């Protein structure tokens, strides 16, 4: 990564982090896969969960989830997610892009596996490449169109823990999805 690119990503990351944390997300950044592995292992150990589900992907596989399972003593699975996600404490998935101006992640969620691990668990951990930080929503949409020729059938935006409120404006976190969002950027 060139110095100019790093400076650009540093600025986008700072903007993203500020916006995402304002929405109650927890945001981390690591320089490489080894440190990503160490950070994710540490977080899982601190969460004190018994089961973690994950949607297989390039980044999730690269942080070596099987080794994390051994280190933490946690059951980690990507099998039979329809059943396993319902009682898992954490779901891990890779998202395609991060949109700095709104502090949200964007992902092609056409695969039901990625939706299950990110919606059914009380805590969602999203991993994303730092190089996939984009400045705004319009550039994100244009990037999907340029790479795929069209928008994915099921495009999802993740912008913090699930929130809802009733008619009396009483805010409740985690009713219709995860009550906690952890984002790990990997340089």
N, CA, C and O of each residue as an XYZ file, in Angstrom:
748
protein
N       0.858     -1.175      0.000
C       0.000      0.000      0.000
C       0.902      1.236      0.000
O       1.787      1.363      0.846
N       0.676      2.139     -0.945
C       1.495      3.340     -1.038
C       1.177      4.285      0.118
O       0.137      4.162      0.766
N       2.075      5.220      0.366
C       1.881      6.193      1.441
C       0.646      7.037      1.171
O      -0.120      7.330      2.090
N       0.445      7.431     -0.087
C      -0.720      8.239     -0.450
C      -2.019      7.456     -0.225
O      -2.986      7.999      0.309
N      -2.040      6.193     -0.628
C      -3.233      5.360     -0.424
C      -3.500      5.170      1.061
O      -4.648      5.233      1.501
N      -2.429      4.933      1.848
C      -2.582      4.751      3.288
C      -3.174      5.992      3.932
O      -4.054      5.892      4.786
N      -2.690      7.179      3.521
C      -3.211      8.438      4.055
C      -4.680      8.594      3.712
O      -5.474      9.015      4.553
N      -5.048      8.257      2.477
C      -6.446      8.334      2.049
C      -7.315      7.386      2.878
O      -8.391      7.771      3.336
N      -6.848      6.141      3.071
C      -7.613      5.182      3.865
C      -7.664      5.597      5.329
O      -8.672      5.375      6.000
N      -6.589      6.198      5.829
C      -6.595      6.678      7.220
C      -7.702      7.703      7.428
O      -8.421      7.651      8.426
N      -7.840      8.635      6.489
C      -8.874      9.670      6.588
C     -10.273      9.055      6.484
O     -11.168      9.407      7.254
N     -10.457      8.137      5.532
C     -11.765      7.481      5.386
C     -12.093      6.646      6.619
O     -13.235      6.632      7.079
N     -11.090      5.948      7.151
C     -11.301      5.133      8.342
C     -11.711      6.015      9.522
O     -12.638      5.677     10.258
N     -11.034      7.126      9.698
C     -11.358      8.037     10.801
C     -12.806      8.526     10.676
O     -13.543      8.550     11.662
N     -13.206      8.911      9.470
C     -14.579      9.369      9.251
C     -15.572      8.225      9.523
O     -16.571      8.411     10.218
N     -15.280      7.041      8.962
C     -16.159      5.889      9.171
C     -16.303      5.581     10.659
O     -17.414      5.425     11.164
N     -15.182      5.495     11.346
C     -15.174      5.139     12.771
C     -16.028      6.110     13.588
O     -16.814      5.686     14.435
N     -15.876      7.398     13.336
C     -16.670      8.398     14.058
C     -18.159      8.221     13.825
O     -18.950      8.274     14.766
N     -18.545      8.009     12.569
C     -19.973      7.844     12.237
C     -20.522      6.529     12.787
O     -21.626      6.498     13.331
N     -19.761      5.446     12.648
C     -20.225      4.132     13.110
C     -20.327      4.084     14.631
O     -21.283      3.528     15.170
N     -19.359      4.656     15.318
C     -19.409      4.656     16.786
C     -20.556      5.522     17.296
O     -21.094      5.253     18.370
N     -20.939      6.550     16.549
C     -22.109      7.356     16.917
C     -23.387      6.521     16.852
O     -24.386      6.848     17.493
N     -23.345      5.434     16.067
C     -24.479      4.517     15.950
C     -24.311      3.292     16.856
O     -25.030      2.304     16.707
N     -23.362      3.359     17.792
C     -23.098      2.314     18.793
C     -22.349      1.097     18.275
O     -22.350      0.058     18.934
N     -21.713      1.194     17.117
C     -20.869      0.101     16.631
C     -19.502      0.206     17.301
O     -19.083      1.288     17.712
N     -18.817     -0.922     17.406
C     -17.444     -0.963     17.908
C     -16.553     -1.188     16.700
O     -16.779     -2.122     15.931
N     -15.540     -0.341     16.519
C     -14.740     -0.372     15.299
C     -13.264     -0.550     15.641
O     -12.712      0.160     16.481
N     -12.638     -1.520     14.965
C     -11.214     -1.820     15.145
C     -10.541     -1.858     13.784
O     -11.186     -2.070     12.757
N      -9.224     -1.647     13.796
C      -8.448     -1.758     12.557
C      -7.128     -2.438     12.868
O      -6.436     -2.076     13.820
N      -6.787     -3.427     12.054
C      -5.527     -4.156     12.218
C      -4.760     -4.141     10.904
O      -5.361     -4.063      9.833
N      -3.418     -4.215     10.982
C      -2.608     -4.095      9.770
C      -2.486     -5.359      8.916
O      -2.099     -5.277      7.750
N      -2.817     -6.547      9.489
C      -2.616     -7.774      8.718
C      -3.477     -8.911      9.281
O      -4.146     -8.755     10.302
N      -3.446    -10.052      8.593
C      -4.262    -11.207      8.988
C      -3.868    -11.772     10.343
O      -4.737    -12.185     11.112
N      -2.590    -11.799     10.648
C      -2.143    -12.333     11.939
C      -2.719    -11.513     13.084
O      -3.203    -12.072     14.069
N      -2.670    -10.189     12.958
C      -3.229     -9.347     14.017
C      -4.757     -9.414     14.042
O      -5.370     -9.264     15.099
N      -5.364     -9.638     12.883
C      -6.813     -9.843     12.846
C      -7.169    -11.102     13.622
O      -8.105    -11.112     14.421
N      -6.410    -12.163     13.377
C      -6.607    -13.423     14.096
C      -6.485    -13.205     15.610
O      -7.324    -13.674     16.378
N      -5.445    -12.498     16.025
C      -5.227    -12.236     17.457
C      -6.358    -11.405     18.056
O      -6.846    -11.710     19.144
N      -6.775    -10.355     17.347
C      -7.850     -9.498     17.850
C      -9.162    -10.265     17.960
O      -9.849    -10.176     18.977
N      -9.512    -11.012     16.928
C     -10.779    -11.760     16.937
C     -10.751    -12.817     18.035
O     -11.755    -13.025     18.715
N      -9.618    -13.486     18.216
C      -9.475    -14.470     19.297
C      -9.694    -13.791     20.659
O     -10.405    -14.320     21.513
N      -9.090    -12.641     20.846
C      -9.222    -11.890     22.101
C     -10.672    -11.479     22.341
O     -11.197    -11.654     23.441
N     -11.316    -10.935     21.315
C     -12.711    -10.488     21.460
C     -13.620    -11.665     21.795
O     -14.459    -11.566     22.690
N     -13.457    -12.778     21.082
C     -14.300    -13.948     21.349
C     -14.079    -14.435     22.776
O     -15.040    -14.793     23.457
N     -12.843    -14.455     23.237
C     -12.557    -14.846     24.615
C     -13.245    -13.940     25.622
O     -13.766    -14.411     26.633
N     -13.249    -12.647     25.350
C     -13.883    -11.678     26.253
C     -15.403    -11.743     26.215
O     -16.063    -11.422     27.204
N     -15.965    -12.157     25.077
C     -17.429    -12.216     24.956
C     -18.042    -13.330     25.789
O     -19.216    -13.266     26.152
N     -17.261    -14.334     26.089
C     -17.753    -15.452     26.892
C     -18.971    -16.119     26.245
O     -19.982    -16.368     26.903
N     -18.853    -16.404     24.940
C     -19.913    -17.117     24.225
C     -19.499    -18.570     24.054
O     -18.310    -18.890     24.050
N     -20.484    -19.446     23.913
C     -20.206    -20.873     23.757
C     -20.160    -21.319     22.302
O     -19.463    -22.272     21.955
N     -20.921    -20.612     21.443
C     -21.002    -21.020     20.041
C     -20.897    -19.795     19.137
O     -21.513    -18.759     19.387
N     -20.099    -19.942     18.081
C     -19.937    -18.899     17.076
C     -20.273    -19.515     15.722
O     -19.805    -20.603     15.388
N     -21.085    -18.809     14.957
C     -21.377    -19.240     13.586
C     -20.734    -18.242     12.627
O     -20.588    -17.061     12.942
N     -20.357    -18.735     11.466
C     -19.731    -17.847     10.490
C     -20.122    -18.252      9.084
O     -20.380    -19.419      8.789
N     -20.155    -17.243      8.229
C     -20.387    -17.486      6.811
C     -19.022    -17.559      6.146
O     -18.286    -16.572      6.159
N     -18.660    -18.702      5.563
C     -17.346    -18.819      4.927
C     -17.152    -17.729      3.863
O     -18.051    -17.437      3.073
N     -15.970    -17.150      3.869
C     -15.605    -16.120      2.894
C     -14.091    -16.006      2.898
O     -13.419    -16.609      3.734
N     -13.568    -15.249      1.981
C     -12.118    -15.103      1.859
C     -11.486    -14.592      3.158
O     -10.522    -15.189      3.639
N     -12.002    -13.513      3.731
C     -11.410    -12.943      4.947
C     -11.665    -13.798      6.181
O     -10.766    -13.991      7.000
N     -12.864    -14.302      6.317
C     -13.186    -15.137      7.484
C     -12.307    -16.383      7.484
O     -11.783    -16.770      8.528
N     -12.142    -17.005      6.341
C     -11.274    -18.179      6.244
C      -9.814    -17.820      6.513
O      -9.085    -18.602      7.123
N      -9.384    -16.637      6.060
C      -7.983    -16.227      6.218
C      -7.599    -15.967      7.676
O      -6.424    -16.080      8.025
N      -8.559    -15.622      8.531
C      -8.212    -15.412      9.946
C      -8.174    -16.730     10.714
O      -7.914    -16.740     11.917
N      -8.428    -17.827     10.035
C      -8.283    -19.173     10.578
C      -9.209    -19.432     11.771
O      -8.759    -19.556     12.911
N     -10.495    -19.509     11.484
C     -11.491    -19.701     12.537
C     -11.307    -21.016     13.297
O     -11.637    -21.095     14.480
N     -10.791    -22.035     12.636
C     -10.581    -23.316     13.340
C      -9.535    -23.160     14.439
O      -9.671    -23.734     15.519
N      -8.499    -22.388     14.161
C      -7.470    -22.123     15.158
C      -8.041    -21.268     16.309
O      -7.665    -21.454     17.466
N      -8.934    -20.345     15.986
C      -9.584    -19.528     17.014
C     -10.438    -20.412     17.909
O     -10.453    -20.231     19.127
N     -11.148    -21.363     17.319
C     -11.980    -22.287     18.100
C     -11.129    -23.059     19.096
O     -11.516    -23.216     20.254
N      -9.986    -23.535     18.657
C      -9.082    -24.279     19.538
C      -8.570    -23.390     20.663
O      -8.525    -23.818     21.816
N      -8.184    -22.157     20.342
C      -7.613    -21.238     21.333
C      -8.639    -20.798     22.374
O      -8.289    -20.583     23.535
N      -9.902    -20.664     21.970
C     -10.926    -20.136     22.879
C     -11.793    -21.222     23.507
O     -12.476    -20.969     24.499
N     -11.776    -22.430     22.940
C     -12.644    -23.496     23.434
C     -14.094    -23.313     23.030
O     -14.985    -23.941     23.601
N     -14.335    -22.458     22.051
C     -15.681    -22.154     21.584
C     -16.010    -23.043     20.392
O     -15.140    -23.320     19.567
N     -17.245    -23.488     20.296
C     -17.712    -24.221     19.124
C     -17.885    -23.202     18.002
O     -18.626    -22.230     18.151
N     -17.204    -23.421     16.881
C     -17.339    -22.539     15.723
C     -17.789    -23.381     14.545
O     -17.185    -24.407     14.233
N     -18.855    -22.937     13.891
C     -19.373    -23.737     12.790
C     -19.949    -22.865     11.681
O     -20.438    -21.759     11.911
N     -19.873    -23.402     10.483
C     -20.535    -22.796      9.330
C     -21.529    -23.807      8.750
O     -22.083    -23.603      7.670
N     -21.737    -24.875      9.471
C     -22.636    -25.947      9.029
C     -24.045    -25.730      9.580
O     -24.225    -25.198     10.676
N     -25.029    -26.149      8.803
C     -26.421    -26.134      9.235
C     -26.777    -24.823      9.949
O     -27.279    -24.834     11.073
N     -26.515    -23.717      9.292
C     -26.688    -22.400      9.911
C     -28.128    -22.089     10.291
O     -28.370    -21.312     11.215
N     -29.065    -22.674      9.604
C     -30.476    -22.429      9.930
C     -30.757    -22.809     11.387
O     -31.506    -22.116     12.075
N     -30.160    -23.903     11.855
C     -30.341    -24.325     13.245
C     -29.301    -23.706     14.167
O     -29.638    -23.242     15.256
N     -28.061    -23.694     13.749
C     -26.978    -23.255     14.624
C     -26.972    -21.757     14.919
O     -26.566    -21.355     16.009
N     -27.405    -20.932     13.991
C     -27.384    -19.484     14.225
C     -28.381    -19.064     15.296
O     -28.176    -18.063     15.982
N     -29.455    -19.825     15.438
C     -30.502    -19.449     16.388
C     -30.025    -19.429     17.842
O     -30.521    -18.633     18.638
N     -29.068    -20.292     18.198
C     -28.615    -20.305     19.593
C     -27.123    -19.965     19.734
O     -26.520    -20.228     20.774
N     -26.546    -19.391     18.703
C     -25.146    -18.970     18.771
C     -25.059    -17.600     19.436
O     -25.989    -16.798     19.347
N     -23.944    -17.338     20.096
C     -23.749    -16.049     20.750
C     -23.172    -14.988     19.842
O     -23.312    -13.792     20.098
N     -22.511    -15.436     18.762
C     -21.838    -14.510     17.857
C     -21.906    -15.041     16.442
O     -21.785    -16.245     16.215
N     -22.100    -14.140     15.487
C     -22.037    -14.471     14.070
C     -20.968    -13.625     13.408
O     -20.873    -12.425     13.662
N     -20.160    -14.249     12.558
C     -19.087    -13.540     11.866
C     -19.328    -13.611     10.363
O     -19.572    -14.684      9.810
N     -19.255    -12.459      9.713
C     -19.400    -12.432      8.261
C     -18.507    -11.354      7.668
O     -18.089    -10.418      8.349
N     -18.226    -11.513      6.377
C     -17.446    -10.521      5.642
C     -18.408     -9.611      4.905
O     -19.363    -10.079      4.286
N     -18.159     -8.317      4.968
C     -18.934     -7.360      4.201
C     -18.049     -6.807      3.087
O     -16.826     -6.765      3.220
N     -18.673     -6.384      1.993
C     -17.931     -5.973      0.807
C     -17.265     -4.609      0.947
O     -16.086     -4.455      0.628
N     -18.016     -3.623      1.422
C     -17.533     -2.242      1.438
C     -17.936     -1.551      2.735
O     -18.862     -1.967      3.432
N     -17.204     -0.479      3.032
C     -17.542      0.392      4.153
C     -17.746      1.786      3.584
O     -16.919      2.275      2.814
N     -18.846      2.427      3.961
C     -19.208      3.738      3.428
C     -18.924      4.786      4.500
O     -19.648      4.892      5.490
N     -17.859      5.557      4.288
C     -17.389      6.488      5.312
C     -18.422      7.552      5.683
O     -18.597      7.841      6.867
N     -19.104      8.136      4.711
C     -19.990      9.257      5.003
C     -21.169      8.889      5.905
O     -21.735      9.760      6.565
N     -21.541      7.617      5.938
C     -22.685      7.215      6.777
C     -22.310      6.193      7.845
O     -23.166      5.790      8.632
N     -21.063      5.769      7.888
C     -20.634      4.804      8.909
C     -21.344      3.469      8.799
O     -21.661      2.840      9.809
N     -21.595      3.035      7.566
C     -22.314      1.775      7.348
C     -21.494      0.848      6.456
O     -20.675      1.290      5.650
N     -21.737     -0.435      6.625
C     -21.125     -1.453      5.781
C     -22.127     -1.862      4.717
O     -23.335     -1.832      4.951
N     -21.629     -2.242      3.552
C     -22.488     -2.707      2.472
C     -22.050     -4.110      2.082
O     -20.857     -4.411      2.039
N     -23.024     -4.963      1.799
C     -22.674     -6.319      1.419
C     -23.708     -6.963      0.525
O     -24.903     -6.686      0.617
N     -23.219     -7.826     -0.338
C     -24.084     -8.640     -1.178
C     -24.592     -9.776     -0.290
O     -23.850    -10.710      0.015
N     -25.833     -9.695      0.115
C     -26.409    -10.676      1.030
C     -27.342    -11.634      0.307
O     -28.298    -12.136      0.897
N     -27.070    -11.890     -0.961
C     -27.874    -12.836     -1.714
C     -27.796    -14.215     -1.066
O     -28.773    -14.965     -1.071
N     -26.629    -14.547     -0.508
C     -26.455    -15.812      0.203
C     -27.172    -15.765      1.546
O     -26.920    -14.872      2.355
N     -28.054    -16.710      1.782
C     -28.805    -16.725      3.043
C     -27.885    -16.960      4.245
O     -28.205    -16.541      5.358
N     -26.752    -17.620      4.033
C     -25.823    -17.881      5.133
C     -25.324    -16.575      5.754
O     -25.287    -16.442      6.978
N     -24.942    -15.615      4.913
C     -24.446    -14.346      5.450
C     -25.544    -13.601      6.191
O     -25.267    -12.919      7.177
N     -26.771    -13.717      5.740
C     -27.886    -13.048      6.444
C     -28.149    -13.711      7.788
O     -28.388    -13.021      8.779
N     -28.109    -15.026      7.834
C     -28.400    -15.721      9.093
C     -27.390    -15.393     10.178
O     -27.773    -15.128     11.317
N     -26.106    -15.405      9.845
C     -25.102    -15.156     10.883
C     -25.078    -13.693     11.302
O     -24.611    -13.372     12.395
N     -25.572    -12.807     10.451
C     -25.550    -11.392     10.801
C     -26.841    -10.890     11.430
O     -26.856     -9.807     12.016
N     -27.919    -11.648     11.321
C     -29.205    -11.179     11.849
C     -29.695    -11.999     13.046
O     -30.290    -11.442     13.969
N     -29.456    -13.301     13.042
C     -30.027    -14.157     14.083
C     -29.246    -14.165     15.393
O     -29.800    -14.511     16.436
N     -27.986    -13.794     15.357
C     -27.169    -13.850     16.566
C     -27.263    -12.529     17.349
O     -27.495    -11.479     16.751
N     -27.086    -12.569     18.663
C     -27.167    -11.331     19.447
C     -25.986    -10.384     19.219
O     -26.082     -9.187     19.490
N     -24.871    -10.930     18.719
C     -23.697    -10.111     18.413
C     -23.246    -10.456     16.999
O     -23.116    -11.629     16.650
N     -23.010     -9.429     16.188
C     -22.511     -9.627     14.829
C     -21.122     -9.023     14.731
O     -20.917     -7.863     15.087
N     -20.167     -9.807     14.248
C     -18.829     -9.303     13.960
C     -18.674     -9.288     12.445
O     -18.796    -10.317     11.781
N     -18.405     -8.108     11.919
C     -18.212     -7.953     10.481
C     -16.743     -7.683     10.209
O     -16.126     -6.844     10.864
N     -16.184     -8.397      9.240
C     -14.812     -8.140      8.807
C     -14.870     -7.539      7.407
O     -15.695     -7.926      6.580
N     -13.975     -6.586      7.161
C     -13.956     -5.888      5.876
C     -12.534     -5.431      5.588
O     -11.778     -5.104      6.503
N     -12.179     -5.410      4.322
C     -10.860     -4.929      3.923
C     -10.820     -3.404      4.040
O     -11.747     -2.720      3.606
N      -9.757     -2.883      4.618
C      -9.590     -1.439      4.713
C      -9.564     -0.816      3.321
O     -10.036      0.306      3.133
N      -9.019     -1.535      2.348
C      -8.959     -1.026      0.970
C     -10.342     -0.913      0.328
O     -10.472     -0.358     -0.763
N     -11.374     -1.434      0.994
C     -12.737     -1.333      0.483
C     -13.533     -0.233      1.173
O     -14.764     -0.229      1.140
N     -12.822      0.694      1.793
C     -13.459      1.897      2.331
C     -13.759      2.841      1.176
O     -12.869      3.171      0.393
N     -14.990      3.270      1.072
C     -15.396      4.195      0.014
C     -15.946      5.463      0.659
O     -16.505      5.407      1.754
N     -15.793      6.597     -0.006
C     -16.173      7.858      0.633
C     -17.674      8.059      0.821
O     -18.094      8.643      1.820
N     -18.496      7.580     -0.132
C     -19.925      7.881     -0.023
C     -20.783      6.790     -0.655
O     -20.281      5.873     -1.305
N     -22.061      6.915     -0.449
C     -23.020      5.921     -0.922
C     -23.064      5.840     -2.448
O     -23.169      4.749     -3.008
N     -22.984      6.988     -3.122
C     -23.032      6.984     -4.585
C     -21.857      6.206     -5.179
O     -22.025      5.477     -6.157
N     -20.677      6.358     -4.593
C     -19.518      5.613     -5.095
C     -19.663      4.112     -4.801
O     -19.199      3.276     -5.575
N     -20.301      3.787     -3.695
C     -20.537      2.379     -3.354
C     -21.459      1.729     -4.391
O     -21.174      0.639     -4.887
N     -22.555      2.401     -4.709
C     -23.497      1.885     -5.713
C     -22.791      1.771     -7.072
O     -22.953      0.772     -7.773
N     -22.009      2.795     -7.440
C     -21.287      2.768     -8.714
C     -20.270      1.622     -8.740
O     -20.078      0.989     -9.779
N     -19.623      1.355     -7.610
C     -18.641      0.262     -7.549
C     -19.319     -1.079     -7.782
O     -18.797     -1.908     -8.527
N     -20.470     -1.309     -7.160
C     -21.211     -2.553     -7.419
C     -21.588     -2.639     -8.896
O     -21.404     -3.682     -9.524
N     -22.110     -1.560     -9.446
C     -22.505     -1.575    -10.858
C     -21.326     -1.854    -11.774
O     -21.456     -2.602    -12.743
N     -20.176     -1.258    -11.477
C     -18.988     -1.462    -12.314
C     -18.455     -2.881    -12.210
O     -18.043     -3.460    -13.215
N     -18.456     -3.453    -11.004
C     -17.893     -4.797    -10.817
C     -18.848     -5.899    -11.257
O     -18.422     -6.903    -11.827
N     -20.133     -5.713    -10.993
C     -21.104     -6.774    -11.272
C     -21.973     -6.498    -12.486
O     -22.643     -7.403    -12.984
N     -21.975     -5.270    -12.968
C     -22.847     -4.910    -14.078
C     -24.247     -4.538    -13.627
O     -25.065     -4.076    -14.422
N     -24.519     -4.744    -12.335
C     -25.817     -4.401    -11.750
C     -25.691     -4.501    -10.233
O     -24.687     -4.990     -9.716
N     -26.695     -4.044     -9.542
C     -26.694     -4.190     -8.086
C     -27.050     -5.629     -7.724
O     -27.812     -6.274     -8.445
N     -26.509     -6.141     -6.617
C     -26.896     -7.487     -6.177
C     -28.406     -7.539     -5.920
O     -29.028     -6.516     -5.633
N     -28.980     -8.720     -6.023
C     -30.412     -8.891     -5.763
C     -30.780     -8.543     -4.331
O     -31.873     -8.047     -4.060
N     -29.858     -8.807     -3.419
C     -30.120     -8.552     -2.006
C     -28.923     -7.799     -1.449
O     -27.952     -8.402     -0.992
N     -29.003     -6.491     -1.492
C     -27.930     -5.633     -1.002
C     -28.281     -5.189      0.410
O     -29.368     -4.663      0.652
N     -27.363     -5.400      1.332
C     -27.638     -5.052      2.718
C     -26.704     -3.950      3.186
O     -25.548     -3.875      2.768
N     -27.219     -3.105      4.053
C     -26.416     -2.072      4.695
C     -26.506     -2.293      6.198
O     -27.598     -2.399      6.756
N     -25.360     -2.360      6.841
C     -25.286     -2.600      8.277
C     -24.729     -1.329      8.910
O     -23.617     -0.899      8.602
N     -25.521     -0.739      9.797
C     -25.102      0.551     10.343
C     -25.171      0.604     11.867
O     -25.378      1.674     12.439
N     -25.005     -0.505     12.508
C     -25.007     -0.512     13.967
C     -25.937     -1.584     14.492
O     -26.557     -2.311     13.715
N     -26.037     -1.686     15.805
C     -26.949     -2.661     16.395
C     -28.390     -2.391     15.965
O     -28.749     -1.258     15.644
N     -29.205     -3.435     15.962
C     -30.618     -3.301     15.616
C     -31.294     -2.350     16.592
O     -31.090     -2.438     17.803
N     -32.102     -1.440     16.053
C     -32.835     -0.484     16.893
C     -34.284     -0.430     16.447
O     -34.595     -0.526     15.260
N     -35.143     -0.276     17.405
C     -36.546     -0.049     17.110
C     -37.140      0.746     18.262
O     -36.609      0.741     19.372
N     -38.230      1.419     17.993
C     -38.919      2.110     19.085
C     -40.410      1.977     18.885
O     -40.897      1.766     17.774
N     -41.117      2.103     19.979
C     -42.566      1.965     19.916
C     -43.199      3.333     19.680
O     -42.502      4.328     19.477
N     -44.507      3.365     19.711
C     -45.244      4.591     19.433
C     -44.938      5.694     20.455
O     -45.116      6.880     20.178
N     -44.481      5.285     21.626
C     -44.125      6.259     22.663
C     -42.654      6.678     22.562
O     -42.132      7.363     23.441
N     -42.001      6.258     21.485
C     -40.603      6.605     21.207
C     -39.625      6.040     22.236
O     -38.615      6.668     22.553
N     -39.926      4.869     22.746
C     -39.013      4.185     23.658
C     -38.097      3.308     22.811
O     -38.543      2.338     22.198
N     -36.806      3.662     22.783
C     -35.838      2.953     21.963
C     -35.430      1.640     22.612
O     -35.136      1.587     23.806
N     -35.418      0.577     21.804
C     -34.971     -0.734     22.268
C     -33.921     -1.247     21.292
O     -34.101     -1.180     20.076
N     -32.831     -1.759     21.836
C     -31.729     -2.270     21.023
C     -31.819     -3.794     20.938
O     -32.077     -4.458     21.942
N     -31.609     -4.348     19.748
C     -31.483     -5.787     19.587
C     -32.771     -6.582     19.454
O     -32.750     -7.804     19.602
N     -33.885     -5.926     19.180
C     -35.150     -6.665     19.056
C     -35.236     -7.396     17.717
O     -35.639     -8.558     17.672
N     -34.864     -6.731     16.638
C     -35.006     -7.298     15.297
C     -33.663     -7.660     14.673
O     -33.527     -7.667     13.449
N     -32.691     -7.956     15.492
C     -31.362     -8.295     15.004
C     -30.367     -8.153     16.141
O     -30.760     -8.029     17.301
N     -29.081     -8.171     15.817
C     -28.051     -8.121     16.856
C     -28.124     -6.861     17.714
O     -28.406     -5.771     17.217
N     -27.870     -7.026     18.990
C     -27.816     -5.893     19.916
C     -26.433     -5.294     19.992
O     -26.222     -4.288     20.671
N     -25.479     -5.911     19.294
C     -24.096     -5.419     19.330
C     -23.460     -5.681     17.973
O     -23.620     -6.760     17.404
N     -22.730     -4.677     17.449
C     -22.018     -4.810     16.184
C     -20.549     -4.497     16.411
O     -20.199     -3.436     16.928
N     -19.694     -5.434     16.020
C     -18.249     -5.266     16.096
C     -17.708     -5.317     14.675
O     -17.965     -6.272     13.942
N     -16.958     -4.286     14.284
C     -16.420     -4.202     12.925
C     -14.894     -4.278     12.998
O     -14.267     -3.534     13.752
N     -14.307     -5.170     12.220
C     -12.859     -5.301     12.170
C     -12.385     -5.020     10.744
O     -12.682     -5.774      9.818
N     -11.641     -3.918     10.586
C     -11.009     -3.593      9.319
C      -9.656     -4.269      9.274
O      -8.905     -4.247     10.249
N      -9.346     -4.873      8.129
C      -8.058     -5.553      7.953
C      -7.331     -4.904      6.777
O      -7.796     -4.936      5.637
N      -6.164     -4.311      7.092
C      -5.366     -3.658      6.042
C      -4.833     -4.702      5.080
O      -4.136     -4.363      4.123
